[in-house]
Structure formats: C-alpha cells, structure tokens
Amino acid sequence: MLNWEDPIATFRNESRPAEVTSPPVVATEETPVFHEATQDVQPETPAEVPSATPPRAPLAAPSSSTEPVRAEDKRVINGLTDINQLAPFKYPWAWEFFLNANRNHWTPLDINMSRDVQDYQYKLTVEEKHVYENVLSYLTTSDILAMRNVGLAVMEKMTAPELQIYQARQVYEEALHTWTYQHCIESIGLDQGEIYNRYRVVPEINAKIQLANARLNSVLRSDIDLSDRDELENFVMSYIFFAGIFEGCWFYNGFSPIFALQRRGLMTGTAEQLQYIMRDEVLHCAFGIRVVRQIIREEDVKLDTRTVQAMWEEAEAAEQGYARYILRDPILGYKADDHIEQFRFIANRRAKQLHLAEPFPGAKNALGWLDEQANLRKEKNFFETRVTEYQTGGALKWE
C-alpha cells in the first residue's frame, strides 16, 4: 500500500521495469509506514543534511566561473552555483520524486464515466448531488491556483535544478488535474459556467480560495530578495501553507466526500480519477514538506510558534465553514463533523512531518477508511480498457 508518510519508500522497495533506471542515491530519508495507532517520525539522515549555515546574498545570475560545480555548494534557495547543471546531485531524493511521478502517468480519458452519468441522474439524492457538485467546484479552482503557485512563486526561487525538474512535472500534473475535474463536469452534463463560478458566489467556498490567495499572492513575484530575513520568513510560511495545508490537508481531505460515495458503489469513475490525483498530491505534499525543512535548516529560519498556530487555526476555520456548507445535510456514512475532525487529524500529521508542534492535540482519525479507500488497487480491471495495460501503470505497486 502507498506509504502516506513517505511515498517514495513505496516505490523504493518495489521492483522496477528494466527500462526505468535511477541514479545512485547518495542519501535518503526513511520514515515509517503510517499506522493509525502510531505516528513516530524518525530524525533526518545526518549524511543528507548539512549543518545550518548563514544565508548568502544571491547573485543576479549564476556564476560565470569555469570551475566545476560541486554538489556541496548547491542550496535550495540563495545558491550561487550554475542553475543549468543538473549533476552532481546534492538532493538525489528530488530526482527520485521526479522519476516516480512519471510512473503515475494517466489522463482522464482513460476512465469510463458512463456509470457516473447514470448514478448522477438516477441514484444520487439531492443532498449527494449538492456534495458532488460543490466538491468539484472547489477543486477546479484550487488546482489552477496550485499550478500558478508552483510555477510562479516556488519553482523560480529554487537554485538547484533537480528541484526545479520535479516542480516542472508538478505544474503539468496540476494542469492535468484541472482537466480531470472539467472532464467529470462535462461528462455528467453539468452547467460548466455555473459550477466554475460557485467559488465566486458561494461564501464558504470563496473563503478558502481567498485565504489561499492571501497566503500565496505575496510570493508570486520574481523580484523577492530571499537574502532579506523578513522576505525569507514570509516565503517559508507561504510554502508551509501550500505544502502542509493547501495540498497536505485541504486536497487530501477534500476528496473524502467523493470516496464516501465510492464506498457505496456510487460515482466510481469520478472516484477513480481522484485516486490517481491523490497519488500525485501525496507526492506533491511530501516533496514540498521536504523542501521546506531543507530551507529552514540551510537558511537557519526561526519561525514564531504563535504565527504558525494562527495559520493552522485560520485554515481550520475555513474548512469548518466549507464542510458545514457542502454537508449541510449529512449523506449516508459521512457528515460535517467527521470532515472537520479529519482535517484536524491530518493537520497534526502534516505538522509532525514539518517538525512543528501539533496544532490540534487529541484530534481523532474520524475516517479510518480514508487511507485505504484512496489507494488504487493494481489488480482492479476498471472497465476492461487500456488503463491496466499501461507500461507505467504496471510499475506501480498499488497495495
């Protein structure tokens, strides 16, 4: 099964097709498989992590020196080495993320939506239609926002190309996810203009989008000087929000209402689309958290604990409003209180991965089935199409 704490470990321990090779890995991080009863996180591998060093002012362009690039001179941000030279790797795990992201290649056209059309028209209750439509409405806008943030706010700030290469793949995946939601909306026959505009006219959906904009827009600039400590701290906080909350909690938790329908045999095509997206998003979240931790170490960033806690709490407040809107009337097996408690539980998980204090001590795993439900099963024949014939799909270990 996919390891939600360290998704790369899932791929690292499985056999790979002959044509897929990986460069020697200098150092890796091994974190334990997540179990609901234990959330211990092992410390970083010392060989991978350099001691904190004082930040250096970035140059306007990479050095024109003809001396060879040394891996130890690279930095996540504020680096002075040639950004165009991939190897030698300082962050081999970033390259491993890129290789494994390419093993989850798919398009929304590979999944049959015909049963979903029948389910929506003849089986879903009014309450279930409300949930389905508004989840898609939120997700359509969110992935476009995510695509822009990675491409414009994060990727260009990186000064090690192995990081940028994975993030270039991430930009593509966010666009693919946006296509997927649009394909679901179009397949069902929903009014696209009405669905896409809900984030503007439904206050509870708009509140989440506006909070994300407030947290992310300040770093959507190419002229940020990350040698300035205030700018650096703002960038780190923005990245923590994006990786830990926006992708790590809101996306992860946001798919669960559709998975609740899937558990009852409803909207299975849409749910299968989201299972593929989930695999992407778990990698996005894990990569972002890894990069944030590396920046904090390399740049010796000291975060204010009260500011960090306030960020978690405002995200939880927005999630509460959203949950009570989309689940204003509970559906079978799922209610707003479950959704909110699960957000708190996942937030604690992300905080521990970030090496931060748990924001919601004592939060319970309200959806114990979610990790299992979110995993695609390799042996599943979907609808007897080419999905199970994918060469890349065959390289994935679904459970």
N, C-alpha and C positions, 0 to 999 in steps of 0.2 A: 504493500500500500504506500501511496505517496506520503513522504515524511513532511508534515506541515511545518515543522520547526526548521529543518534543513533539507529543502527539496533536492539539492544537489546530491545528498547522500543516497537518495533513492536511485539515481542514475549511476552513481559511482560504483555501487555494489552489484549492478546487473551486467549481464553480457551485452556486448555491443556488436552491431553488424560489422563485417570485415572492412567495409569501405569507410567507416567512421573512425577516425583516429584522433587522439588527443595528445597534446604536447606533454612532456614530463611536468608533473605538478611539484613545485618546489615545497609548498606548504599548503595545508588545507585545514579547514575548521570542521571538527566533528561535533555535532550537537546531538543529543539523544532523540530517538523517536518519541513523539509526543504521546503521552498517555494521560487520560483524563485525571488519573489519581496522582500524577507526579509531574512537576514542571521544572525539574532541576536543569540548569543550563551550565555546561562546563565552561571554564575560562578559555580565553583565546589561546591558540597555539603560539608560544613565545617566538618561534622561528619566523612567523609571518609578520609579526608586529614590531616595528621599530619603536624605540623609546620616543616619547614626545620631544619634539624639537621646536625651537622658536620659529614662528611663521616668518617667511621671507616675502618681500615685496615682489609681485610678479613682473616679468618683463612684458613689453608691448608685443613682442613676438619671440618665438623660440630662438635660442642662442644660435649664432651663425658659426660657432666653433666647429672645426673639423674633427675634434676628438671624439672617440667612440662613446655612445650612450651607455651608461652604467645603470643597471636595474636599481641599485640602492639610491640613486639620485632622483628617481621618479617620486612624484607626490600626486595625491588625488586632486588637489587644487593648489594654486600658487606654485606649480612646478616650473622649473627652468630648462628641462630637457626638451629635446626635439619631439613635438607632439605627433609628428608624422612617422615616427619609428616605433613599430609595434613591439618587437622583441629586442632585447631580453625582457621577459615579464617581471614586473615587481608584484603584480596582482594576478597570479595564474588562475585564481578562483573566478575572476571576472571573465576570462576566456572560456572557462568551463561552463559558466552560465550561458554564454553565447552558443556554445556547441549544443547544449541540452535544450535550449529554447528552440533550436532548429529541428529537433526531433519531435516537436509537438506541432507539426505543420498541418494545417487544415483550412477549409473555407466553409462558410455557412451553407453553400450549395451541396455539401456532401451529406447533409442530414435531412431526412424526409420530414416535411411539416404537415403532411396530409391529415394525420390523426389529430394534430393540434387544431386544424380548421374545424374538424368535426366536434372535438371536445369543446372548443370555444362556443360554437353555435348551439350545441345541443346538451352539453353536460355541465358546464360551469354555471354556478349560481351567480346572481347579481353581485354578491359580495366577493366571490372569487374573481369575477371579471374586473371588479374595481382594483383588487390587489394586482392582478396580472398587468393591467394597463398602466398603472401608476409606477410599478417597479420598472417597466420598460421605459416609461417617460423619464424617470430619474437617471437610469443607466445611459440612455442615449446622449444626454448632455454631459454626464460625468466622464465618459471615455474621451470625448473631444477635448474636454478640459485637461484630462490626464495627458493626452497626446501633445498638446501645446506646452504643458509644463515640462515634460521630459525634453522636448526638442528645443524650447526657447529659454527655459530657466535653469535646467540642470546640465544637459549634455555639453553645452558650450563652455561651461565652467570647469569641466574636467580637463586635467593636463596629463593624463595617461591614456593612450589610445585604446588599450584593452577595455577600459571602462566605457569609452565612447562607442565602441563597436557593439557592445551589448545594448546600450541605450538606443542606438540606431535601430536595432531589432525591436526594441520595446516600442518605439514610435510606430513602427509598422504594425505591431500587434494591437496597439490601441486603435489604430485606424481599422484593422480587421474586426475588432470587437464592435466598433460603431456600425460597420457594415452588417454584422450579425444581428444587432438589435433592429436595424432598419429592415433586414430581410424577414425577421419574425413579424414585425408590424405589418409589412406588405403582404406576407403570406396569409396572415389572419384576415386581412382586409380592413384593418383599422384606418381611420382618418389620420394620415400622417401629419398633416398640419396641426390638427388638434392635439395629438399625442406629443409632438415635439414642442408645442408651446405651453404645455402644462407646467413646465419648470418656471415659466414666467408668470403664470396666473394662479398657481396653487401655492399659497404661502408656505406650507410645510415642506414642499419640495424646493421652492426658491430659497428658503432659509439655509439649506445645506449647500446649495450652489454658491450663494453669496458668502457664506463662511469660508468656503474653499477659495473663492476669489480673493477675499481679504487676506488670507494666509499666504497665497501663492503669487498674487499680482506684483508684490513689491520686489520679487526677484526675477520677474520677466523682463529683465533689462540686460543688455550686453555690456553696459559701462560700469557694472558693480566692481568696486575695488575690494576684493576679499582679503587684502592685507590690512584693511581697516577693521578693527575688532568689533565695532558695532554692526557693520555690514556682514561680517563673518558670522556673528551670532544670529543675526536675522536669517541668513541663508540656512544655517544649520536647523534653526527652529522650523523654517518653512519645509525643509527636506524631511524632518521628523514627522511633521504633519502629513506630508504627502505619502511617505512610505509607510508610516506606522498607523495613521488614522484613515486617510483617504483611500488608500489601496488595501492596507492591512486590516481595517475594521469595516469601513463603510461598504467596500466592494464585497469582501468576504461575507459579511452579514447580509448584504443586500440581495444576494442570490437565494438566500434561505427560503423566502416565501414561495419561490418557484419550485425549489426542491421539495417543499412540503406538498405541493400539488403532485409532483412526480411520484412521491411515495405512495400516492393513492391511484397511480396509473393515469394521471391527467397531465396534459401539456408536456408529454415526454420528449417531443422533438425540441421544444424550446429548452427544456432542462438539459438535454444532451449538448446543445450549443453552449449552455452556461458551464457545463462540466469541462469542456475544452477551454473556455475562457478562464475558468478557475485555475487550471494548471498554469496558464500564463501568469495570472495575477499572483499566485503564490510565489512564483519566481521573481516577479517584479518587487513584491514586498520584501522578500528575503534579500535581494540584491540591494535595494535601497537602504535597508537597515544596516547591511554590511558596510556600505559606503559611508553612511552617517557615522558609524562607530569609528571607521578609519580616519575620517576627517577630524573627529573630536580628539583622537589620540595624536595625530600628526600636528594639528594646529593648537593643541592644548586648550581646547574650548571648555570653559566653565559655565554651565547652564544654571540659571536660577530655578530652584525647585518649585517655587510658588508660581512662576510663569509657566513652567511645564505642566503643573497640575491644573492651572486655569485653562490651558489648551485642551486637555482631556475632558474637562468638565463642560466647556462650551460645545465640544463635539458631541458629548453625550446628551446635552440638552437639545441640540438639533436633531439627533437621532430619535429622541423621545417624541418630539413633535411629528416627525416623519412617520414613525411606527404607529402612532395613535391616529394618524390620518389614513394610511393605507390599510390598517387593520382596525378601523373604527368599529367594524362588526367582525368578530373572530370568524375564521374559517376552520373547518374540521381539522383538529390537530395542531393549530397554530393561532396564537393570539399576541397582542401587542406587548404584554408583559414579558412573554418569552423572548421576543425580539430584543427588547431593551436590556434584559438581563444577559442575553447572549453577547450583546455589544460590550457590556462591562467585562464579561469573562474574557472575550477576545482582546479587549484593550489591555487587560492585565498581562495576557500572553505576549502581546507586542511590546509592552513596557519592559518586561523581563528580557526579551531579545535585545532591546535597546540599552540594557543595563541601567534602567531607570526604576524608580520606586513604583510599585503597583498603584494605579490611580483609584481603583475600586476594590479595596481589600474585602475578601469574603464573597466576591461575586461567584455565582454558581453556573455550571455548564447546563443551561436550560435546554439546549438542543443536542443531546448526547449523540444523536444520529447524524449530525451535520457532516462531520469529517468523513464518515463512511459514505454518505449519500453523495458527497461532492466528488468522489472518486469514480472515474470511468472504469468499467470492467473490460479488460483486454479481450476476454473470450466472447463478449456480447456481440451478436451478429447484427445489431441495429435493425436494419430493414433489408439485409442482403444486398448491399451496394458496395462500392469500391472503398468505403471507409475502412473496413477491416483488411483491405488488400494493400493499404499504404505501406510502402517500404519504411518510411519514418515511423509510422504508427506501430509497426512490428518491433521497433526498437524500444518502445515504451513499456515499462512494467507497471501495469495498472493496479495491481494489488499484491 
